[in-house]
Amino acid sequence: MKTRITELFGIRHPIIQGGMHYVGYAELASAVSNAGGLGIITGLTQGTPEALAREIARCHDMTDKPFGVNLTFLPAFQEPPYPEYIDAIIQGGIRIVETAGRNPEAHLPRMKAAGIRVIHKCTSVRHSLKAEKIGCDAVSVDGFECGGHPGEDDVPNMILLPRAAESLKIPFVASGGMADARSLVAALALGAEGMNMGTRFMATKEAPIHENVKQALVAADELATRLIMRPIRNTERVLDNKAVDEILRLETEKGSGIGIMDIRHLVAGAENRKVLQEGMMDNAAWSCGMVCGLIHDVPSVKELIDRIMAEAEALIRGRLEGLLAA
Ligand SMILES: Cc1cc2nc3c(=O)[nH]c(=O)nc-3n(C[C@H](O)[C@H](O)[C@H](O)COP(=O)(O)O)c2cc1C
């Protein structure tokens, strides 16, 4: 399939694996790129710019296809050394960066000068337009369904994607709630040039996370996620568990007086890592999209992507063309 996104990134299929903290290592990124999509290493998961440089080198050993790095600018307890992470990205020969969180404008000139294409993740049309204005090459439009941080506007993709299509000149992919061929064909119909998946890629053989997490995704239905940190305007969609029950209890108890320090022990990176890497399922809140309701198996990345592309073709040529013929 050829779209403006496959052309921009030099990939075979219009499918991107979004950056995911403690999930987006070289194993997953290379598997996605080898299967014809765009794999993304999560920069900050590496902890230091030197470790990111090593992870990029490891990924180059696993694939000769394009892959990218995610740089997330979210509120952190301690600001990471972003310029040094960008050095590692440039010196590692990376040509695609997915930015997310705050406006990446301050870092764009260096990345653009190094020939890097930047896709910025946005949860609203106004942020997408801003990304276009400051020179991003593409946008990943993250609807309210998404795993992780959906922003504070609560607009689902059925509305957000056509609004983005009405407003943007640069290409965009649909992100949030994307799981299969139906998602891809719908995203294309709504004006996107491809799709970005997070949660779905966690339930694959190559995702380097604990088997308990993969099985939790298969078991969960579309009602299993919760929104935490709304009162501090850092909303995150997570899978329900004991830690999430406790966070929501504290949010109710403390009302608007709640601060991040009240829940830090239940959302901190070290505890999150214990869930994803060690399978301690109730230790902390962990990002998960409503799309878990559409995840019923744990295929290899290649099986998943091949299945999506074959079924998308069948949907377009069979069901959609067939409707017109009737
Ligand atoms: C476990 C997990 C961790 C995530 N971590 C990050 C992150 O560090 N940076 C980022 O930009 N997005 C992160 N995301 C968001 C994804 O890149 C993607 O935008 C989102 O998962 C799309 O929604 P979906 O889960 O419905 O596919 C994360 C998502 C998940 C599920």
The ligand as an SDF file (V2000), in Angstrom:
LIG
                    3D

 31 33  0  0  0  0  0  0  0  0999 V2000
    2.5470    0.8240   27.7900 C   0  0  0  0  0  0  0  0  0  0  0  0
    2.5260    2.0860   26.9830 C   0  0  0  0  0  0  0  0  0  0  0  0
    3.5570    3.0010   27.1480 C   0  0  0  0  0  0  0  0  0  0  0  0
    3.5610    4.1840   26.3990 C   0  0  0  0  0  0  0  0  0  0  0  0
    4.6180    5.0340   26.5350 N   0  0  0  0  0  0  0  0  0  0  0  0
    4.7020    6.1240   25.7240 C   0  0  0  0  0  0  0  0  0  0  0  0
    5.8350    6.9650   25.7720 C   0  0  0  0  0  0  0  0  0  0  0  0
    6.7670    6.7580   26.5600 O   0  0  0  0  0  0  0  0  0  0  0  0
    5.8720    8.0250   24.9260 N   0  0  0  0  0  0  0  0  0  0  0  0
    4.8640    8.2790   24.0340 C   0  0  0  0  0  0  0  0  0  0  0  0
    4.9650    9.2360   23.2650 O   0  0  0  0  0  0  0  0  0  0  0  0
    3.7710    7.5030   23.9800 N   0  0  0  0  0  0  0  0  0  0  0  0
    3.6740    6.4360   24.7860 C   0  0  0  0  0  0  0  0  0  0  0  0
    2.5730    5.6060   24.6910 N   0  0  0  0  0  0  0  0  0  0  0  0
    1.5190    5.9060   23.7050 C   0  0  0  0  0  0  0  0  0  0  0  0
    1.7190    5.1300   22.4090 C   0  0  0  0  0  0  0  0  0  0  0  0
    2.8870    5.5030   21.7200 O   0  0  0  0  0  0  0  0  0  0  0  0
    0.5410    5.3350   21.4300 C   0  0  0  0  0  0  0  0  0  0  0  0
    0.4030    6.7020   21.1260 O   0  0  0  0  0  0  0  0  0  0  0  0
   -0.7610    4.8090   22.0200 C   0  0  0  0  0  0  0  0  0  0  0  0
   -0.5460    3.5770   22.6470 O   0  0  0  0  0  0  0  0  0  0  0  0
   -1.8150    4.6670   20.9360 C   0  0  0  0  0  0  0  0  0  0  0  0
   -3.0000    4.1680   21.4580 O   0  0  0  0  0  0  0  0  0  0  0  0
   -3.3600    2.5890   21.4880 P   0  0  0  0  0  0  0  0  0  0  0  0
   -2.6900    2.0690   22.7020 O   0  0  0  0  0  0  0  0  0  0  0  0
   -4.8260    2.5730   21.5310 O   0  0  0  0  0  0  0  0  0  0  0  0
   -2.7810    1.9560   20.2340 O   0  0  0  0  0  0  0  0  0  0  0  0
    2.5200    4.4500   25.4640 C   0  0  0  0  0  0  0  0  0  0  0  0
    1.4830    3.5230   25.3290 C   0  0  0  0  0  0  0  0  0  0  0  0
    1.4750    2.3560   26.0610 C   0  0  0  0  0  0  0  0  0  0  0  0
    0.3510    1.3950   25.8650 C   0  0  0  0  0  0  0  0  0  0  0  0
  1  2  1  0
  2  3  1  0
  2 30  2  0
  3  4  2  0
  4  5  1  0
  4 28  1  0
  5  6  2  0
  6  7  1  0
  6 13  1  0
  7  8  2  0
  7  9  1  0
  9 10  1  0
 10 11  2  0
 10 12  1  0
 12 13  2  0
 13 14  1  0
 14 15  1  0
 14 28  1  0
 15 16  1  0
 16 17  1  0
 16 18  1  0
 18 19  1  0
 18 20  1  0
 20 21  1  0
 20 22  1  0
 22 23  1  0
 23 24  1  0
 24 25  2  0
 24 26  1  0
 24 27  1  0
 28 29  2  0
 29 30  1  0
 30 31  1  0
M  END
$$$$
